Amino acid sequence: EMGFFPCKAEPDVWIRANGRYYEYVAVYVDDLGMAMDDPELFLKVLVEKHNFKLKGSGPISFHLGMDFFRDDDGVMYLAPRKYLDKVFANYERMFGEKPKQTVMSPLEEGDHPELDTTDLLHDEGMTQYQSLIGTLQWVISIGRFDIMTHVMTLSSFRAAPRIGHLARAKRIIGYLAKMKHACIRFR
């Protein structure tokens, strides 16, 4: 009714033409992120015509675990800092120590997790491993693409992880702790 159509690649992103450019509304359950000329007018229609109850509307600062901020030149940044803080706190509860921040890469160069012959993890270790892998997959989804290949490699061992696989997953968390402030810039 408002002229939006779903994106072919991602049907939860809605698009409409507005003169020289397009406007977007991204929908995730009950969260909206939008890029448009007059978002206040759009929100007013949602409230007055469709009886939406809105909270936290305004310039984007946090969405689905991602922090958004701008530098002095107005360039927008995306970084999952608050979510990573939760990841590190959960890691500390799970293992009784903070992640080690001694590495400069997610995995060692030339590492081959498929050749790991350490013992298989027992139930608690398997649960920890699966939890870490799920957490890391979400971290990728919210902008930390630098760990994608490493996490996807380790994901293939979720059914029967070994002690060495858990050590690798812990290393990736340590890498994220060391590189916590990495972000994506949008111009």
C-alpha positions in Angstrom: 0.0 0.0 0.0 2.9 2.3 0.6 4.7 1.4 -2.6 7.2 -1.1 -1.2 8.0 -4.5 -2.8 10.1 -7.3 -1.4 13.7 -7.7 -2.6 14.2 -10.8 -4.8 17.4 -11.8 -2.9 16.0 -11.2 0.6 12.2 -11.0 1.0 12.4 -9.4 4.4 14.0 -6.3 2.9 11.4 -4.1 1.3 12.2 -1.5 -1.4 10.5 1.4 -3.0 11.7 3.9 -5.6 11.9 7.6 -4.4 13.1 9.7 -7.3 16.8 9.3 -7.8 17.3 6.5 -5.2 15.5 3.7 -3.4 14.3 3.5 0.2 14.6 0.4 2.2 12.9 -1.2 5.2 14.5 -4.4 6.7 12.2 -6.5 8.8 13.4 -9.0 11.4 10.4 -10.4 13.5 9.4 -7.1 15.2 12.5 -5.0 14.5 12.7 -2.6 11.6 15.8 -0.9 10.2 15.2 1.7 7.5 17.1 3.9 5.1 14.8 6.6 3.7 14.4 10.3 3.0 11.7 10.9 5.7 11.6 8.0 8.2 9.4 10.0 10.6 6.6 10.2 8.1 6.9 6.4 7.5 6.7 5.8 11.3 3.7 8.1 11.6 1.8 6.1 9.0 2.6 2.9 10.9 1.4 4.3 14.2 -1.7 6.3 13.1 -3.0 4.1 10.2 -1.8 0.6 11.3 -1.8 0.9 15.1 1.9 -0.1 15.5 3.3 0.4 19.0 6.8 1.7 18.5 9.7 1.9 21.0 13.2 3.0 20.5 12.7 4.8 17.2 15.2 7.3 16.0 18.6 7.2 14.3 19.9 3.6 14.4 22.4 2.9 17.2 21.7 -0.8 17.9 19.9 -3.4 15.9 20.0 -7.3 16.2 23.2 -7.3 18.2 24.9 -4.7 16.0 26.1 -1.3 17.2 25.9 1.6 14.7 27.7 4.8 15.1 29.2 7.7 13.1 32.6 9.3 13.1 33.1 13.1 13.0 32.8 13.1 9.2 29.4 11.4 9.4 30.6 8.0 8.1 28.5 5.2 9.5 30.1 2.2 11.2 28.7 -1.3 12.1 30.3 -3.3 14.9 28.9 -6.1 17.1 30.6 -4.7 20.2 27.7 -5.2 22.7 27.0 -8.7 21.4 30.7 -9.6 21.6 30.8 -8.4 25.3 28.0 -10.9 26.0 29.9 -13.6 24.1 33.0 -13.0 26.2 31.0 -13.0 29.4 29.3 -16.3 28.4 32.8 -17.7 27.6 34.0 -16.8 31.0 31.0 -18.5 32.7 31.5 -21.5 30.5 35.2 -22.0 30.9 36.0 -20.1 34.1 38.5 -17.8 32.4 38.6 -14.9 29.9 39.4 -15.7 26.3 43.1 -15.6 25.6 44.0 -12.6 23.4 47.4 -13.8 22.2 46.6 -14.6 18.5 46.5 -12.4 15.4 44.4 -14.8 13.3 41.3 -17.0 13.8 43.2 -20.2 13.1 46.8 -21.1 12.5 48.1 -20.9 9.0 48.1 -24.3 7.3 45.8 -25.8 10.1 43.7 -28.8 9.0 40.9 -29.5 11.5 39.8 -32.5 9.4 43.1 -34.3 10.4 42.6 -33.8 14.1 43.1 -37.1 16.0 42.6 -35.8 19.6 39.9 -37.6 21.7 36.2 -37.0 21.0 34.5 -34.6 23.4 32.2 -35.9 26.0 28.7 -34.5 26.5 29.6 -31.3 28.3 32.4 -30.5 25.8 30.2 -31.3 22.9 27.5 -28.9 24.3 30.2 -26.2 24.8 31.5 -26.7 21.3 28.0 -26.5 19.7 27.2 -23.4 21.7 30.4 -21.7 20.6 29.8 -22.6 16.9 26.2 -21.3 17.0 27.4 -18.1 18.7 30.2 -17.6 16.1 27.8 -18.2 13.2 25.6 -15.3 14.6 28.7 -13.1 15.0 29.4 -13.7 11.2 25.8 -12.8 10.4 26.1 -9.5 12.2 29.2 -8.3 10.4 32.4 -10.2 11.4 33.1 -11.8 8.0 36.7 -12.2 8.9 36.0 -15.5 10.8 33.6 -17.0 8.2 35.8 -19.6 6.6 37.2 -20.7 9.9 33.9 -21.1 11.6 32.2 -22.8 8.6 35.1 -25.3 8.6 34.7 -26.0 12.3 30.9 -26.2 11.9 31.2 -29.5 9.9 32.4 -31.2 13.2 29.4 -30.3 15.3 28.1 -33.9 15.4 31.4 -35.4 16.6 33.8 -32.7 17.8 37.2 -33.4 19.2 39.2 -31.7 21.9 41.3 -30.0 19.3 38.2 -28.6 17.6 37.0 -27.0 20.9 40.5 -25.5 21.3 40.2 -24.0 17.8 36.8 -22.6 18.5 38.2 -21.0 21.8 41.0 -19.6 19.7 38.5 -17.8 17.4 36.8 -16.3 20.5 40.2 -15.1 21.7 40.9 -13.6 18.3 37.5 -11.7 18.4 38.4 -10.5 21.9 41.8 -9.2 20.7 40.2 -7.6 17.5 36.9 -6.5 19.3 36.9 -3.1 17.7 37.0 -4.2 14.1 34.1 -2.7 12.2 32.5 -2.1 8.8 32.4 1.4 7.4 29.6 2.6 5.1 30.0 5.7 2.9 
